[in-house]
């Protein structure tokens, strides 16, 4: 047991802190679309300039530099548009900074693995804690060259990190590199150009409490009317007072529409973002706002009605319901999904699987769902798994972050609690202790089903292994196997089970007496069996024998 790492205690996952709703802008006129394109392109140009200035400041950026950038953008747009641009560019720089740190740590982990394996003799076997040496001299030479390449890359990344330099592209590096591979992407240059320009537009504005309908820049009235405050150079396109442009389309939010209407009526802050889907030719608007975090439910209160353990896999969610004593009840459930195709398709598949899981949990009366706190950041490296490319692709395809965010948000809306547990050894110990006992002729328990039991028991604070059977002579079923586990507070749980009449199976057929009465005997009946049986007297003591002999003599 000395090689096992220390396990983290289960905890209740915090609830969501924000809400985002999206709907389509329908029935836009040609003039409306033209105005949106002009505004998005103009503000996108200003956002590019602001991001360039923010990257130039680097680590020397402070509140004074922020004020200078906002002051430079205000005459070309407005004070609120300039505030939204400076905030968005700063957040984009911070995200690129965090990604650079993660890449730096990934390079360091790969270099450590390569140095360790290169120092070992060829063909040496590895262990569970560390990999072994390389198989051939050719592979060793290739990995030595890769080590030098990673060391050079690490030196450059470390220099950029210390200097505060980040590499970021508005619109995304992936879309920028797609320009050189249009045939593989099945796009024409015109299609790529339209997607590239739409990705670089800027049409988002933060909300402000106390202002009319919660936003002065992009305003949506309770009746669905959408109006935009035009930048100063485009004020001539206004069709409403105060330099505003009112769209012909009206919107309505189907999901959480009542909550959005209450915020708008109370003039509370609501942020909006308008974006264009070039593939479908549609315009969308997204509304978002912060919400106070839900009060944390104590772990004991969340587990008062049992728990559902959920094991995440590449193509399904394996779930099993556990009672308050940690015993699996009912049959395991499996919620399948398909993670191939586009990002929207994968997201829809995941949401559908989580919806079915949550509805089943509410039907069972359970208030808690236990999931693993997975993080495969260090498990995706090429140097860690070597030739096992299929496994690396499998791990990379698991939607751990998206699943965690979706599950917490959807569970909070349905009044359920998510319990995060340590993922160590759940699959291994679950298969070792629970897969075989729960497999029968009519039910095949998989390794993933057994892992869901281990996850649920760890959330409840129980050991993952089943209770050890008592010695053979101390079992209440004679020499059978006792599988029923009584609760700790059940009276008489340590006493011997009362013997019931009947056969060993304790399942006497209802017509047993009639069968015995009408059954034809197949053997000759002994005459002595009709005589009445008289029990023998008790054994005599020595004094009683002496008195009997004296009377007879």
N, C-alpha and C positions, 0 to 999 in steps of 0.2 A: 504493500500500500504506500510505500515511501515515494514511488514514482508518480503518484496521482497528484494533480494540481489541486489547489484549494478552490472549492466551489463558492460562487457568490450566492447570497441569499436571494430568494424570490422577492420581487417588488411589484407594486401596482404601477403600470405605465401611466404617465401623465396624459391628461386629455388634450384635445386639440386647442390651439390658441387662436385660430383664425378660421374664416369661412370664405369660400370662393364659389361663385355661381357664374355659369356661362349660358348665354342665349344667343340666338341668331338675329341679326339685323335684316329683316325682310322688307321687301317692297321699297328698296332704295332706288331713287331716280338716278339717271345718268349724271345730273349735276351734283347730286350728293356724293356719288362715288368719286367724281372728279375733285371735289373739295377735300374729301378725306385723303386722296392721293397727294394733293398739294401740301396739305398740312403735315401728313406723315413724312413726306420727303424732306420738307424744310426743317422740321424738328429733328429728324434723323441726322441731318447734316450737323446741326448744333450739338447733338448727342455725341457724334464722332469727334468733334473738336473738344468737347468736355472730357471725353475719355482719354484723348491724347494728352491733354493738360494734366489730368489726374495721374496718368502713368509717368509723366515727366517729373511730377513732384515726388513720387515714390514714398520713401519713409519720412520725408521732411514735410509731408502734408499736415496741415493743422487747420484750426478754425479760421485763421486769417486767409489762408490760401483758398479755403472753401468760399469765403465771402467774396474774394476777388473773382473767382470763376463765375459765381452767381451774378455779380455785378456786370461782368462782361456779356453774359447771355441775356440779361433782362431787356436791353433795348431792341434786340432782335426777336424777342418773343413776348414775354410778359414776366412779371415777378413770380407768379405761380408756376408757369411753364419752366422757368429757369430753376426754381427749387426742385421740381420733379426731375429735371435732367441731371442736376448735380447729385442728387441722392441716388438715382439709378446708376450713374457712372461710378460713383464710389462703391456701391454694392457689387457692381460687376468687377471692379478691381479687387475687392476683398475676396470674392469667389475665386478669381484667378490666383490670388495669393494662397488660399487654402488648397487649391488643386496643386500648386507648385510644391507645397509642403508634403502633400501625400505622395507626389511623384518622387520627391527626394527620399522619403522614407522607403519607398518601394525599391529604389535603386540601391540603397544601403543594405536592405534585406537580401537582394539578389547577389550583391558582391560578397556578403558574408557566406552565403551558401556556396558560391563558386569557390571561394578560397578554402572552405572546409573540404569540399569534395576533391579539389585538385591536390590537397596535401595528403590524401589517402592513397594507398597502393591501388593499382588497377585491379578491378574485380572484387574488391573487398565488400563484404555484405554490410548493409546498414541496419539500423534498429528503428524502433518506433519513435525515438526521440530525434534521431539525426539520420540523414541519408548516407549511403555508402559511396565508394569510389566509382569512377567511370568504368565502362565495360572494356573499352579498347583504347589503344594509343591514339587512334585517329580522333575519337570523341574527346579525349583529354586535350589534344592540341586545339580542336575547335573551341572548346570551352575556355582554354587559356586565352585565345584571341578575343573571345567575347568578354572575358574579364577585363582586358585592357580597354576595350571599347566602352564598357560600362563605367570604368574608373574615369575615363576622359569625360564622359557625359555627366558623371556625378560632380566632377570639378567645375564644369560650366554651370550646372544647376545650382551648386552651392554658392558660386560667385554671384549669380543673379539673385539668389535669395538674400544674401548678405547686403547686396546693393539695393534691394527693393524693386528689382525689375520683374515685370510679368509679361507674358506673351498671350495676348488676348485679341480677338477679332470680333467686331460687331457683326452679327449675323451667323457666327459659328465657324470654327475651323473646318468642320466636316463639309459644310456647304461650300466653303471657299476652295477646298481641295477637289470637290466634285467637278469644278470647272474643267479640270484636266482629264477627267474620266467620264465624259458625257455619254459615250457609247455603253459603258458598263452600267451607268445609272439610268439608261434608257430615257434620256432627256435631250432636247434640242437646245441650241444656244439661247433661243428666245425664251423657252420655258425656264431654263436655269436663270436667265437674267431677271425674269419676273419674280421668281422665288427669292433671288438674292436681294432685290430691291425691297420686296415686302418684308423680309426678315430684318432689314436695317431701318425700317420706318420707326418712328417714335410717336405713339398715340396713347399715352398713359398718364394719369394724373392722380395724385394722392388726395384723399378726402380731408376735410376740415370741419370739425364739430362747431356748431353755432352758425354756419353759413347755410344758405338756402339749399335744402335737399341734401346737405352734407358734402357738397362739392361745387366749387365755383368755376372750375375749368371745364370738366365734362359733367354735365348735369342731366340727370334723368328724373323726370317728375313722377309722382305716383300714378298718373294716367299713362305712363310709358313714353312721353315725349322726350326726345334726346336733343340736347343743344350743346354746342362746343364754343368755347371762347377762342376766337381766332388769334394767331400771332399778329404782332403789329404790322409786319410787311404784307400780310394777307387780309387786312381788315376790310379791303374793298370788296371782298366776297361775301360780306355779312348780309343776311336777310332778316335780321332782328336787331333791336336796339342794343347798345353797349358792345358793339363789335362781336355779336354772337351769330352763329349759324345754326338753324333748327333743321334737323333732318325730317324728311317726309315719313320715315318709318317710325313705328312705335313698337316698343319691346315690352315683354312681360316674362318674369322668371317663374317657371313652373315649380322648380325645386326651391324650397325655403322662401317662396314668394311672400308669404305673410310676414316673415321675419324681416325681409328686406323692406317691405312697405312700412313697417313700424319704425325702422331706423330712418327712412327717408322722411316720414311724416314728422319725426321728432328732431329733424335737422342734425342727425348724428353722422359722423364721418364715414364715408363710403368711397373706396378707391375704384376707378374704372380703367379698363384697358381695352382698346379697339384694335383688332388685328384682322388680316385678310388671308384667307385660305385660297392660294392661287390654283391648287389642284381642282378644287370644287367650284371656285369662283364665288365664294360666299364670304360675307363679313360677319364677325362675331364681336360681342362685347362681354367682358368678364367683370363682375362686381366682387369686391373682396373687402373685408373689414376684420378688425381684431375683436375678439370676444374674451371675456374673463374665463380663465381656466376653471373647469368643473372642480368642485371640492373633492379632494382625494378620499376615496372610500377605504376604510381600514381593511387590511388583508383578511382578517378573521371574518369580518362581515361579508366580504365578497365571496368567501368560500363556504358560507353557512349552508348553502343549498347544493353543494357539490361543485364540480368543475368539469370542463370539457378540455381535454388535452389535444392539441393540434400539432401535427408534424408536417413541416413544409417540405415538399418534394418538387422535382422538376416538372411534373405533369399533373399533380393532384395534391389535395390536402387530406391527410389521414387524421380522422378525429374519433375519439372514444369518450363516452360519458363515464365519469367516476362519481361514486357517492361520497358522503362526508367522511367515510372510513378509508377511502382510497381504493375501493374495490370496483373494477369495471362492471358496468351494468348494461344490459341490452347488447346490441351488435355494433361493430365498428361502422363508421360512415366514411364515405370517400366522395370528395368534391373535386371533379376533374376540370382542367382548363388546358388551353392550347396556347403556348407562348411563342408561336411562330407568326410570321407576318409583320405588319406594321406596328408601330408603338401604340396607336389608338386601338388596334385589335387586341393586343396583349393587355392593355389596361382594361378594356371592356370584359375580357375573359376573366381577369382577376377579380373585378368588381362583382361579376355574376357569381363566381364561386364563393366569395365572402358573403354575399347576400344570402345564398342558400345556407351557409354555415350559421349565420346569425339567426335566421328564421328557425332553424332546427334547435338552436340553443334556447330561444325564447319559448318554443313549444315544450321543451323538456323542463322548463322552470329553473334552469341554471342561470346564475347571475355572473359567472366568471368564465373566462376563456384563457387557458394557459398556452403560451407560445414561447419558442426559443428566442433568446436575444442574440440573433446571428449577426456575424460581421466577418465577411470573407475578404477583407482588405489584404491580408497577408497570405491568403490561400490561393490567389490567382496567379502568382508569379510563375514564370516559365522555368526558373531555376529550381523551384521547390519540387515540382512534379515531373520535370524532364520530359520524357517521351509521352507521358500520359496526357496527350492533348485533348482527348475526348472528355476526360475528367475535368480539365480546366475549363473547357467550354460549358460543361454541365454546371459547374460552380458559378461561372460568370452569368449563366442564364437564370439563376435563381433570383427572383425579384424580392430580395430581403428588405431593402429600404422602402420600396413602393408598397409591399405587403404590410409592413409595420405602420406606415402612415395611413393607408386605407383602412386597415382593421381598427386602429385606434379611433379614427374619425367616425366610422360607421357604427362601431360598438357604442360610442358615447351617445350617438343619436338614438339608439335603441335601448339605452339604459343598462348596458352591459359593461363589465369591467374586464380589462385586459391585464393579465399577470405575466410578466416577463421572467423567465427562469434561465439559469446557466445551461448552455447546450452541451456541456461536457458529458460524454459517455452515455447519452440518452439512447442512441440507437443500439449501441453495443450491449448495454445492460438490459435494455428492454427486450431485445431478442434472446438474451441469455436466460432471463428469469420469467418472461411472460409469453413468449411466442408459442412454445410447445404446450404448456398447460392449457392454453385457450384455443388450441387447434383440435377440431373434432372432425367426424366424418361429414358433417353438414356445414362446417364453417372452416375456412382456411384463413388463419391469421397470418398476415404478412409481417415482415420486419418493421415496416412503417407503422402498422397498427400497434405493435408492441411498443414502439418508440413513443407513440402518443400517450400510452398509459404511463410510461416513465416520466414524461413531461408533466402530466397532470399530478402524479404523486409527488414530484419534486416541488410543484407549486403549493401543495398542501402541507409540505414539511415532512412527508413520510420517506422512508427508505425505498429505493427503487426495487430491491429484491423482495420476493414473496416471503411470507412468514415461514420459518423453518419448521418442518413437521416434528412432532414430539417423538420420543423413542417408540419402537414398534409395540412394546408391551404396555405402553401408557396411552395408547390411542383409544378413544371411546368407541370406535367402530371395530374393536377386536384387532385384526391384522390388516384392516383396510386402510385407505388413505383419506384423511380428513382434509377437505378443501374449504369447508364453510368456516369463515372467520367471524367470530362474534365481536361485537363492539366492546371497548374497554369497560364501559359502565354497565354492560348487560349482567343481570343477576344470574348466578349459577353457571357462569361461562367456563369455570375450571372444574366443574363437577362431572361425574360420569353420566353419560347419556342413558336415560331410562330405556330398558329393553322392551320392545313392543312385540306382541304376539304376531305370528305369521312367518312366512319364509324370509330369507335373508334380504330379498329385494324390497320387503315391506309393501308389496303391491299385490294383495290378494284379489283375484278376479271376483266380480260381484256375484257370479253364478257358481261359486266353488261348491256350495253345499248341494245344489241340484245336480251338479256333475258327479259328485261322489255318490249320491243316492241312485242315480240311473246308470252308473257305469257297470258293465258286466265284468265280473272277475275273470281273470285269465289263468289263475292258479288255484289249486285245491286248497280250500280253507281248512285250517286246523280246528278240530273240535274244541280244543282247549281255549280257543279265542272267544267262544260263547260263554264261558264261565265267568262269573264275577270275580274281579280281582280284589283280593284283600291284602292290604299292606301288611308287611311284617311288623312284629312288635319291636320295640326298642331293644338294643343289646342289654343283657343283664349284667349287674355288677357282681363282684365276688361274694358279698354278703347275701344277695338274693339267690345265688346258686347254692350256697350252703343251706339256706332255709328250705329250698326246694328238695334237696337230697334227704334232709332229715324227715320231711313229711312223707316222702315216698317210702322210706325205710321203716 
